[in-house]
Amino acid sequence: MRVRDFVRENIRKMSPYIPGKSIKYVRETYGVEKIVKLASNENPFGPSPKAVEALKNVSPGELSIYPETFPSELLSAIEFHTGWEPTRVVVGAGLDGVMETLFRIVIDPGDSVILPIPTYPYYHTLLSVFGAKGIFVERNDDFSIDTDRILEACEKEKPKILMLCSPNNPTGNVEKEKTVREIAENCNCLIFIDEAYGEFAEYEGKSLKKFADYENVIIGRTLSKAFGLANLRVGYAVMSEELKREYEKATTPFPISTPAALAASAALRDVYYLNFVLKNIAEERKRLVKELRSTGLMVYDSCSNFLFVKVPNASAFVEKLMRRGIIIRDCSKFIGCKSHVRISVGKKDENDLLIETVREVVSEGW
Ligand SMILES: Cc1ncc(COP(=O)(O)O)c(C=O)c1O
């Protein structure tokens, strides 16, 4: 008996996910003491102290009891933060978990899914796992999506869903409202707007939150980025009440633990701390863009907590920075990317070190 004979062909054919290098790896491999990780778009300030307090206050008795499927306190904190009525909101184990459940609901093997590329790599994983046909539509030079090309692809391919990431990972740009409206009103499929970085865009007045009113639009958010709770795995989405009823059938029964729900609820209600994070990230991002551009690198405008940078040789650049203790993300293997890297915005001292090190590396030549 060979175990692999029982594994679905789709999965056997997939390449494993290659995560970025860890702090431990860089310390052990290069013997560097001070290491700064700017590779995973995490929140360098960590979560709200109120979220940490909520975690500490979880009573041991809670731990042996299954949680509610969609914890009511969490739904009301989401309504407080977004204005979305609890009757239209679902939650999941991270936004990745929410998207997986959505695919379970809508995707049969062979169905088409439109991805404007480059975009978030996990969508490609979902396509492979569910046996969906990926329709890859190239973005414009500024990484905005091309309405005509998307609508043509919808007409021709009859997709089930269009995955629209805004701000887009890894490019950092937000989609224009006009583009989204035109697509939402003329396409023949569901549109999933991934606003994992939506709070950063909202700070700049550029969230696509208002599209939640469209019947065919689903908007996803997460506690992993602006709220600094990546390890608790809390994501949510707003959708029509009808689709929520289907989601309730397809989800795993207990996607979110009570400690995670309580911490997330406290974080969502801590407006003061969220603004502190968003203001700091926006200021540091502006400074980073200016300083990195002054080294001659091509840095794209971003509305998020990371920057997309074009370099002559992405893997060599990433390696040179890593040897000096700075971990950033090589995007050259992302579908639709060529020689690009993604750099998360850190705290001021981390960004200072990054700028100084990039100057050194660039001055050595390529
Ligand atoms: C665009 C995008 N969507 C979704 C996610 C997943 O978020 P979560 O941690 O909530 O699963 C990420 C994480 O990096 C992301 O970049």
The ligand as an SDF file (V2000), in Angstrom:
LIG
                    3D

 16 16  0  0  0  0  0  0  0  0999 V2000
   -4.4480   39.7290    1.4640 C   0  0  0  0  0  0  0  0  0  0  0  0
   -4.5360   38.8010    2.6220 C   0  0  0  0  0  0  0  0  0  0  0  0
   -5.6760   38.1660    2.8630 N   0  0  0  0  0  0  0  0  0  0  0  0
   -5.8090   37.3230    3.8790 C   0  0  0  0  0  0  0  0  0  0  0  0
   -4.7530   37.0730    4.7290 C   0  0  0  0  0  0  0  0  0  0  0  0
   -4.9360   36.0690    5.8170 C   0  0  0  0  0  0  0  0  0  0  0  0
   -5.2250   36.6370    7.0120 O   0  0  0  0  0  0  0  0  0  0  0  0
   -5.5030   35.7550    8.2960 P   0  0  0  0  0  0  0  0  0  0  0  0
   -4.2880   35.8400    9.1390 O   0  0  0  0  0  0  0  0  0  0  0  0
   -6.6900   36.4220    8.9300 O   0  0  0  0  0  0  0  0  0  0  0  0
   -5.8090   34.3650    7.8410 O   0  0  0  0  0  0  0  0  0  0  0  0
   -3.5420   37.7050    4.5240 C   0  0  0  0  0  0  0  0  0  0  0  0
   -2.3930   37.4150    5.3870 C   0  0  0  0  0  0  0  0  0  0  0  0
   -1.2670   37.7310    5.1330 O   0  0  0  0  0  0  0  0  0  0  0  0
   -3.4210   38.5860    3.4370 C   0  0  0  0  0  0  0  0  0  0  0  0
   -2.2640   39.2050    3.1630 O   0  0  0  0  0  0  0  0  0  0  0  0
  1  2  1  0
  2  3  1  0
  2 15  2  0
  3  4  2  0
  4  5  1  0
  5  6  1  0
  5 12  2  0
  6  7  1  0
  7  8  1  0
  8  9  2  0
  8 10  1  0
  8 11  1  0
 12 13  1  0
 12 15  1  0
 13 14  2  0
 15 16  1  0
M  END
$$$$
